Amino acid sequence: MTSKMMKVGAAVLAAVGVLTASGSAVAFPDGQRVLVRNAAAEQCVKAQVVPRTAGAPPYQLVLAECEPTDPAQRWYFSWGTLRSDGAPGMCVTPVRQGLALMPCEESNRSQLWVSVPLSANDPTDHIHPAEHENTSWEARDGRIQLRPTQSLVAQAWTYQPVS
């Protein structure tokens, strides 16, 4: 096994992440449906349909009031990819405008994500590309963008289980 394969394997395993429920950390298994909440905005990530234009992704990740029954706000990890119940077959993908949902492609490594606790006892996580620890999701102007990783509350995320 090459070191690159081991690194990707570790990233996929790390994508299991941490789930915070009532302040205690528990395993975040593949397939567990959660709301992804930003600690600064107290809003949740939503897959919002955008008007179709040439080259534009069909969904954009935005912040919205948390609504556990909204399929566009129900997220889950599947083999390192992050997906929404509101857009089957689509995976979170970095795009020029921020983050979007694009068709899942097994060979597209930019669709692999890792959720890492900010510190040992912190209930919040950074979410970053599996191969780029130096950039993280950041809530900015109602959208989610990739920005240089810092200790910012705008880059702190929690997971609320939904059934």
Residue pairs with C-beta under 8 A, 6 or more apart in sequence:
1 9
7 131
8 109
8 112
8 130
8 131
11 80
11 112
11 114
11 130
11 131
12 79
12 80
12 112
12 130
14 114
14 115
14 116
14 130
15 77
15 79
15 80
15 112
15 113
15 114
15 115
15 130
16 27
16 28
16 29
16 30
16 77
16 115
17 28
17 77
17 114
17 115
17 116
17 125
17 159
18 25
18 26
18 27
18 28
18 115
18 117
18 123
18 125
18 159
19 25
19 26
19 27
19 28
19 32
19 34
19 159
19 161
20 26
20 123
20 124
20 158
20 159
20 160
21 159
21 160
21 161
23 123
25 117
25 123
28 34
28 77
28 115
28 159
30 76
30 77
30 78
30 79
31 76
31 77
31 78
32 76
32 77
32 161
33 74
33 75
33 76
33 85
33 161
33 162
33 163
34 74
34 75
34 76
34 159
34 160
34 161
34 162
35 44
35 45
35 66
35 68
35 73
35 74
35 75
35 159
35 160
35 162
36 44
36 45
36 73
36 75
36 127
36 157
36 158
36 159
37 43
37 44
37 45
37 66
37 157
37 158
37 159
37 160
38 44
38 45
38 63
38 139
38 154
38 156
38 157
39 124
39 153
39 156
39 157
39 158
40 139
40 152
40 153
40 154
40 156
41 63
41 139
41 154
43 63
43 64
43 65
43 66
43 139
44 63
44 64
44 65
44 66
44 67
44 73
44 160
45 61
45 62
45 63
45 73
45 75
45 144
46 61
46 62
46 63
46 64
46 70
46 72
46 73
47 59
47 60
47 61
47 72
47 73
47 84
47 86
47 87
47 90
47 101
48 59
48 60
48 61
48 62
48 64
48 72
49 58
49 59
50 56
50 57
50 58
50 59
50 60
52 58
56 97
57 93
57 95
57 97
57 100
57 101
57 102
58 87
58 90
58 100
58 101
58 102
59 84
59 87
59 90
59 100
59 101
60 97
60 98
60 99
60 100
60 101
60 143
61 92
61 98
61 99
61 100
61 101
61 143
61 144
62 142
62 143
62 144
63 139
63 142
63 143
63 144
64 70
64 73
66 73
66 160
67 73
68 74
68 160
68 162
70 86
71 84
71 85
71 86
72 84
72 85
72 86
72 87
73 84
73 86
74 84
74 85
74 86
74 162
75 82
75 83
75 84
75 85
76 82
76 83
76 85
77 83
77 113
77 115
80 111
80 112
80 113
80 114
80 130
81 91
81 92
81 104
81 111
81 112
81 113
82 91
82 92
82 113
82 127
83 90
83 91
83 92
83 104
84 90
84 101
87 101
89 103
89 104
90 101
90 102
90 103
90 104
91 101
91 102
91 103
91 104
91 105
91 108
91 111
92 99
92 100
92 101
92 111
92 113
93 99
93 100
93 101
93 102
93 108
93 110
93 111
94 110
94 129
94 146
95 102
97 143
98 143
98 144
98 145
98 146
99 137
99 143
99 144
99 145
99 146
102 111
104 111
105 111
109 130
109 131
110 129
112 129
112 130
112 131
113 127
113 128
113 129
113 130
114 127
114 128
114 129
114 130
114 133
115 125
115 126
115 127
115 157
115 159
116 125
116 126
116 127
116 128
116 133
117 124
117 125
118 124
118 125
118 126
118 151
118 156
122 156
123 158
124 156
124 157
124 158
125 156
125 157
125 158
125 159
126 136
126 137
126 149
126 155
126 156
126 157
127 136
127 137
127 157
128 134
128 135
128 136
128 137
128 146
128 149
129 135
129 146
133 149
134 148
134 149
135 146
135 147
135 148
135 149
136 146
136 147
136 148
136 149
136 150
136 155
137 144
137 145
137 146
137 155
137 157
138 144
138 145
138 146
138 147
138 152
138 154
138 155
139 154
139 155
140 147
140 154
147 155
149 155
